[in-house]
Amino acid sequence: MFKARRLSEIQQFMEKNGIPGRDAWDLPTSKKSFPDGAHYRMEIAGIEHYSNFAAMMDEAKKYKLPVHRAICTVGGSTYMSFDDLKKLARHAHDERVELVMVIGHRKSWDVGSKELGYPEGQPQGARHRGSDSVAYWFEDMMRCLEAGLRGFLVLDEGCLKLAGQMRAEGFIPKETIFKWSVFGGQCSPVGAKFLEELGADTLNPISDVSLPILGSIRAAVNMPLDVYMIIVDAFGGMFRAYDAPEIARIASPVYFKIEPGTSEADIYKPWIAASSHDDMVRMKVKLGSILREIVERRAPELKLSAHGPADLRLPAVD
């Protein structure tokens, strides 16, 4: 008869396999950093129109704030014309900003995703339904790749595995990167390690991740962690400004992710006026400058990457 293993034995097994046996309650300082030696970078979400990128860069120059990565077309890159995608890729390349595109097709677009409308159906997740949905998603990725874009948000483990195989075999450009989405719901060191092994290049854990959990994830993986410093009200609405120095110290290399608002469903619809997004993205840059100020006041030894570090995966242009 099998005898149940003790908790200490389970934890030892986890440690043997590169997974911390406990969350990092001692909040250790990360020994990892970005290739330039920096501890933290800035990520602005919600570039829904080409004009939003121009507004972001204009505001960033006013505040002298380096913006390293932008999350684009949260409403879906299918809503942006091919010409606008090319213009966005060119501008980001020239400004040395990494772009991560949120693409369609998605489960919420699927005519068969009825269960998402019910409370007990929602925990089933946002993964794709069937082969057609997966193929459509990759078709939209191909459109973005042709426009020169090289970064993509992923929330389905199967798609991540297939995308990693495509990259390894040269079916898509080898410089393509994949960011794991918060909608994928991962927030443990073993889940993070699994995603890194599948091919994720950067990870957005759930929005209310604690400092000890961040420490345990950092111990398990080398990829950057993308941590919400402010999040839409529908996700909890927290503003972790005064956690910023500790998050940078514990989770380095880390992106400070800035995404305020009411809800993603409200603010990222493609028929919302581009001017509204222009105003919002300017406010996001201001919040980034406040986060930098707090870190510099309390922990000046922590380094923010300068603008346009060499390791960013910039769009490819002719």
C-alpha positions, 0 to 999 in steps of 0.5 A: 500500500502506498504511504503518503509522502510528508510535506517536507518530502514533497518540498524536497522533490520540488527543490530537486526539480528546480521549483522552490519548496516554499514561497520566498517569505524572506523576500531575497534580492534577485541575483538576475538582471536584464542584459544591460545590468538593469533591474526594471523596465517600463511597459505601457499597455493599450496602444490601440491606434497608430496615433496612440504610439505617437502620443506615448512617445511624445509624452515619454520625451516630456518626462524623459522616461524610457518606455521599453515595451508597448502592448498593442491592439489589446482589442485585437490586431485584426481591427488594425489595417495592414498599412497601419500595422506597417506604420506602427512597426516602422515608428517603433523600430525608429524609436527603439521600442519593443512591441507585443501584439494582442492578436485575434482570433480568440475564444470570445470571438468564437460563435460557440463560446457560450459558456463564457457568459455564465459564472460557472463557465468563466473559469474554463478559461480563454483557451482556443476551441478546436483547430480552426480557432488555432489556425485563425489565430496563427493566420492573424500572427502571420499578417502581423509578421509580414508587417514587421512585428515580432512580439505576440501575447499568448494565453493558450499553452497549446498555441505556445507549444506550436509557436515555439516549434514554428520558431525553432523550425524557421516557419516564423522568424527566429527573433519572434518573442512570446509573452504569456498573458495574465489571462493564462492565469499562471502564478506559480513557480512550476507553472512559470517554469513549464511556460519557459520550457514551452517557449515563453520569453516573458511572463505576466503573472496574475494581477494580485501576485504577492511579493513572496510568490514573486520571489518563488517564481523568480527563483524558478525562471530566468525570463523577465516577469511583467508585474502589474503596478496599476490595473483596471478596476475590473481586475481589482484596481490596485495601484502598487506604487509603494511596492515598486522598489521591492518588486524591482529588487525581488523580481528583477529582471521585471517590467513595470506594467501600467494599465489603469482604467475601468475594464479592458472590455470597456476601454479596448473596443476598437470603436472607442475614439483614438483621441481618448486612447491618446489621452489615456496613454499619456496618463500611463506615461505619467504614472510610469514617471511616478513609479520611477520617482518612488524607486529612485527616492527609496532604492537609488541602487536599483537601475532602470534601463536606458531607452532602447537597450540592445536586447529588445526585439524591435520590429523588422522593417525594409 
